Amino acid sequence: MKKWFVIITAAAVLCSCRGDWPVLSSEPVEVNPGDSVSGDIRGFFLLNEGNMGSNKASLDYYDYSSGVYTRNIYGERNPDEVKDLGDVGNDIGIYGGKLWAVINCSNYVEVMDVQSIRHITKIAVPNCRYLAFKGRYAYVSAYAGPVKIDPDARIGMVVKIDTSSLQIVDSCIVGYQPEEMAVVGDKLYVANSGGYRVPDYDSTVSVIDLASFKELYRIPVGINLHRLEPDLHGNLYVSSRGDYYSVPSRTFIIDTRTDICTDTLDLPNSSMTLRGDSLYVCSSGFNYGTQDWSVSYAIFNTVTRQTVTRSFITDDVRISTPYSIAVHPVTGEILITDAGDYVSPGTLHCFSSDGRRKWSVTTGDIPAHIVFTRKPLLYTTP
């Protein structure tokens, strides 16, 4: 076994405390030794949401060179940070040599060094949701108000952060309860959900001019919007969660050259990611009216505008609650997280590009957000 693995295992035995809050020990597990993965991707980080109100957001890491998956890497590297990552990890991204994690109910963005995972700073953003980056700036969507279902919930915003000073330098009002964002050219697109104002959902995508950082207009799309994914041909894919009753989840297409919603796809969509011209879409939805639970794993060709398959998993693998999807940009390996019962540790499944299961591993609670890294994680820190 590699020396660093022994060091981490020994460290896991120790449990120091910060007052009443224990440091979460890291937990390395060898899941796929000896399987060489080509390309310059060195590993990936997985942000576990954790249960709301429990301060159980956590960070895991998979090392492609060793096949070792390590849970809870944040606490031991940051013993002075009380409550570890905080309450509800909502998004993760790498930019400018830093790892950015949106911690929703703790109302901040945690910024770390991407190789050591040492804490750099926390940036206060009320009810923050998702990240996007362009040039010298990071953008964070925010519900801006308290975590509360309220027909009078306030309108949302996007804040602009200078990635050098790590200070908020501007903000822009958008729609209600904004979710994912995408940069296309010189514009920032923001999916507005209106989720706190149920049943009066928002149904628009805000378009922000990045130069002036002003909202230009809102594009009518569909209710309760969530995720955005730009393709290689000037189109933007938008997911709608529907109303969980009579309006089903759908996928919409916006032509970013005209900023008009051109297509509505009968493609349920909980999470999506693009590799080349293939849009991978994972869907897990419950209908409260019929009490039906539906799951699909689709691939959509963004050139032909055709659904290639609605079941790209070829092995008989039981996934209770598919929650998010990521695809290795070089090998095409497919990663799907399973949130299980939402209160216990979840599972991460790795499938080959043809849908065969390669390995599975236990994660933290509600595994939700994956980002690949080209810089190796350092196993000894200053």
Secondary structure, 3 states (H helix, E strand, C coil): CCHHHHHHHHHHHCCCEECCEECCCCEEEECCCCCCCCCCCCEEEEEECCCCCCCCCEEEEEECCCCEEEECCHHHHCCCCCCCCCCCEEEEEEECCEEEEEECCCCEEEEEECCCCCEEEEEECCCEEEEEEECCEEEEEECCCCCCCCCCCCCCEEEEEECCCCEEEEEEECCCCEEEEEEECCEEEEEECCHHHCCCCCCEEEEEECCCCEEEEEEECCCCEEEEEECCCCEEEEEECCCCCCCCCEEEEEECCCCEEEEEECCCCCEEEEECCEEEEEEEEEECCCCEEEEEEEEEECCCCEEEECECCCCCCCCCCEEEEEECCCCCCEEEEECCCCCCEEEEEEECCCCCEEEEEEEEECEEEEEEECCCCCCCCC
